[in-house]
Amino acid sequence: MNQVLLVEGNDDKHVLWAICKKNSIKESFSIEETKGVENLISSIPTYIKSDLGTIGILVDADFDIKSRWESLRTILLERDYAVPHELNTNGVIIHHEEFPTIGIWIMPNNTESGMIEDFVGILIPNDDKILPFADATLDKLEKIGLNNYKPIHKSKARIHTWLAWQEDPGTPMGLAITKSYLDTNQELCNLFVNWLNNLFNSENKD
């Protein structure tokens, strides 16, 4: 395969494959975990110099989406990619005459700070009756100061608390998608699937 999707870690990889299988996305690309966002970003120039045709970049915004976008944008501008000033809510796909096509999606939604756990949290079914109890539990812990997680990681605590109360307690996020605990028909997931298909499986690829 001459197409690769770069992700930060193992959770991302399993969530991605589960979404691909649920949505019958053609497996025309490999997924490579880079063991952290800094490693991913620093590896981009090497991947650009390779003989790849397409490179997908999937990173968490974490606490500052603007900073994350600018760090990626700077790397690509230095290699003469025509990078837009603003990150498109539908994800970014940039073609280049000499280098690989680059696609960028910043979790959760190319708009807000956060991470893949925020994205997965959005896939909780709209009529779910357990989530309010999970939210109330976390709110109570925070109110009395018993939460050990950092505020930026609340979405991790939220989704894993919710998963702990499913039929198979503690199911990993990717497997929760496979088991249909999570709803991949949500609008955000549909946008993400469209980005993946446009990047890797478009009939009009350059």
C-alpha positions as CSV (number, residue, x, y, z in Angstrom):
1,M,0.0,0.0,0.0
2,N,1.2,3.5,-0.8
3,Q,-1.3,5.2,1.5
4,V,-1.0,5.5,5.3
5,L,-3.0,7.1,8.1
6,L,-0.8,8.2,11.0
7,V,-2.4,8.1,14.5
8,E,-1.0,8.8,18.0
9,G,-1.7,5.4,19.7
10,N,-3.3,2.0,19.9
11,D,-6.7,3.3,21.0
12,D,-6.9,5.5,18.0
13,K,-5.9,2.6,15.7
14,H,-8.6,0.3,17.0
15,V,-11.3,3.0,16.9
16,L,-10.4,3.8,13.3
17,W,-10.5,0.2,12.2
18,A,-13.8,-0.3,13.9
19,I,-15.3,2.7,12.2
20,C,-13.9,1.6,8.8
21,K,-15.5,-1.9,9.2
22,K,-18.8,-0.5,10.4
23,N,-19.0,1.8,7.4
24,S,-17.5,-0.7,4.8
25,I,-14.6,1.6,4.1
26,K,-12.2,0.0,1.6
27,E,-9.0,-1.0,3.2
28,S,-6.8,0.8,0.8
29,F,-4.5,2.3,3.4
30,S,-2.5,1.1,6.5
31,I,-2.7,2.7,9.9
32,E,0.5,3.4,11.8
33,E,0.6,4.4,15.4
34,T,3.5,6.8,16.3
35,K,3.4,6.5,20.1
36,G,2.4,10.1,20.8
37,V,1.5,13.3,19.1
38,E,5.0,14.8,19.3
39,N,6.4,11.7,17.5
40,L,3.7,11.9,14.9
41,I,4.3,15.5,14.1
42,S,8.1,15.1,14.0
43,S,7.8,12.2,11.6
44,I,5.8,14.0,9.0
45,P,8.8,15.4,7.0
46,T,10.2,11.9,6.7
47,Y,6.9,10.5,5.5
48,I,6.6,13.3,3.0
49,K,10.0,12.4,1.5
50,S,8.9,8.8,1.1
51,D,7.3,7.2,-2.0
52,L,3.8,7.3,-0.4
53,G,1.0,8.6,-2.5
54,T,-1.3,9.7,0.4
55,I,-0.7,10.5,4.0
56,G,-3.5,11.0,6.5
57,I,-2.8,12.7,9.8
58,L,-5.1,12.2,12.7
59,V,-4.1,14.0,15.9
60,D,-5.9,15.2,19.1
61,A,-6.3,19.0,19.5
62,D,-5.8,18.5,23.2
63,F,-6.1,21.9,25.0
64,D,-5.3,24.2,22.1
65,I,-6.6,23.4,18.6
66,K,-5.3,26.6,17.0
67,S,-1.8,25.7,18.2
68,R,-2.1,22.2,16.9
69,W,-3.3,23.4,13.5
70,E,-0.5,25.9,13.2
71,S,2.2,23.4,14.1
72,L,1.0,21.1,11.2
73,R,0.4,24.0,8.9
74,T,4.0,25.3,9.4
75,I,5.5,21.9,8.5
76,L,3.5,21.8,5.3
77,L,4.0,25.4,4.3
78,E,7.8,24.8,4.5
79,R,7.3,22.2,1.8
80,D,5.2,24.4,-0.4
81,Y,1.9,22.8,0.3
82,A,-1.0,25.2,-0.4
83,V,-2.4,25.1,3.2
84,P,-5.5,27.1,4.0
85,H,-5.4,29.6,6.9
86,E,-8.3,28.0,8.7
87,L,-9.0,24.3,9.4
88,N,-12.1,23.1,7.6
89,T,-14.7,21.5,9.8
90,N,-14.9,18.7,7.2
91,G,-11.2,18.0,7.5
92,V,-8.4,19.1,5.2
93,I,-7.1,17.4,2.0
94,I,-4.2,19.1,0.2
95,H,-2.7,17.9,-3.1
96,H,0.9,18.6,-4.2
97,E,2.5,18.0,-7.6
98,E,5.7,16.6,-6.2
99,F,4.9,15.3,-2.7
100,P,2.1,13.0,-1.3
101,T,-1.4,14.2,-0.9
102,I,-1.9,15.2,2.8
103,G,-5.1,14.8,4.7
104,I,-5.6,16.3,8.2
105,W,-8.3,15.6,10.8
106,I,-7.9,17.1,14.3
107,M,-9.9,15.3,17.0
108,P,-12.6,15.7,18.0
109,N,-14.2,17.8,15.2
110,N,-11.7,20.2,13.7
111,T,-13.3,23.0,15.6
112,E,-12.9,22.4,19.4
113,S,-10.1,21.5,21.7
114,G,-10.3,17.9,22.9
115,M,-9.2,14.4,21.9
116,I,-10.5,11.1,20.4
117,E,-12.4,10.3,23.6
118,D,-14.5,13.5,22.9
119,F,-15.2,12.1,19.4
120,V,-16.2,8.7,20.8
121,G,-18.3,10.3,23.4
122,I,-20.4,12.0,20.7
123,L,-21.2,8.5,19.4
124,I,-23.1,7.6,22.5
125,P,-26.7,7.1,21.3
126,N,-28.9,10.2,21.8
127,D,-31.5,8.3,23.8
128,D,-28.9,6.6,26.1
129,K,-30.2,6.5,29.7
130,I,-26.9,5.7,31.4
131,L,-24.8,8.7,30.4
132,P,-26.7,11.2,32.7
133,F,-25.7,9.0,35.7
134,A,-22.0,8.9,34.5
135,D,-22.0,12.7,34.1
136,A,-23.6,13.2,37.5
137,T,-21.0,10.8,39.1
138,L,-18.1,12.7,37.6
139,D,-19.6,16.1,38.6
140,K,-20.0,14.9,42.2
141,L,-16.4,13.7,42.3
142,E,-15.2,17.0,41.1
143,K,-17.5,18.9,43.5
144,I,-16.0,17.2,46.5
145,G,-12.5,17.1,45.1
146,L,-12.0,13.3,44.7
147,N,-11.3,13.3,41.0
148,N,-7.7,12.4,40.3
149,Y,-7.9,13.2,36.5
150,K,-6.9,16.5,35.0
151,P,-9.7,18.7,33.5
152,I,-8.4,18.1,30.0
153,H,-8.9,14.3,30.6
154,K,-12.5,14.5,31.7
155,S,-13.7,13.1,28.4
156,K,-11.5,10.0,29.0
157,A,-13.0,9.5,32.4
158,R,-16.5,10.1,31.0
159,I,-16.4,7.6,28.2
160,H,-14.7,4.9,30.2
161,T,-17.1,5.4,33.1
162,W,-19.9,4.9,30.6
163,L,-18.3,1.9,29.1
164,A,-17.8,0.3,32.5
165,W,-21.6,0.2,32.9
166,Q,-22.4,-1.6,29.6
167,E,-23.4,-5.3,29.1
168,D,-19.7,-6.2,28.9
169,P,-18.1,-3.8,31.5
170,G,-14.9,-2.1,30.5
171,T,-15.2,-2.8,26.7
172,P,-12.5,-0.9,24.8
173,M,-13.7,2.0,22.6
174,G,-13.0,0.2,19.3
175,L,-14.8,-2.9,20.4
176,A,-17.7,-0.8,21.7
177,I,-18.1,0.4,18.2
178,T,-18.0,-3.1,16.8
179,K,-20.6,-4.3,19.4
180,S,-22.8,-1.3,18.5
181,Y,-22.8,0.2,22.0
182,L,-21.9,3.3,20.1
183,D,-23.7,4.9,17.1
184,T,-21.6,5.5,14.1
185,N,-24.5,7.1,12.2
186,Q,-24.0,10.3,14.1
187,E,-23.4,13.4,11.9
188,L,-19.8,13.9,13.1
189,C,-18.9,10.3,12.3
190,N,-20.4,10.6,8.9
191,L,-18.3,13.7,8.2
192,F,-15.2,11.7,9.4
193,V,-16.1,8.8,7.1
194,N,-16.5,11.1,4.2
195,W,-13.1,12.6,4.9
196,L,-11.5,9.1,5.0
197,N,-13.1,8.1,1.7
198,N,-12.3,11.4,0.0
199,L,-8.7,11.1,1.1
200,F,-8.0,7.4,0.4
201,N,-10.7,6.1,-1.9
202,S,-11.8,9.0,-4.1
203,E,-12.2,8.0,-7.8
204,N,-10.8,11.4,-8.7
205,K,-7.6,11.1,-6.7
206,D,-4.6,12.8,-8.4
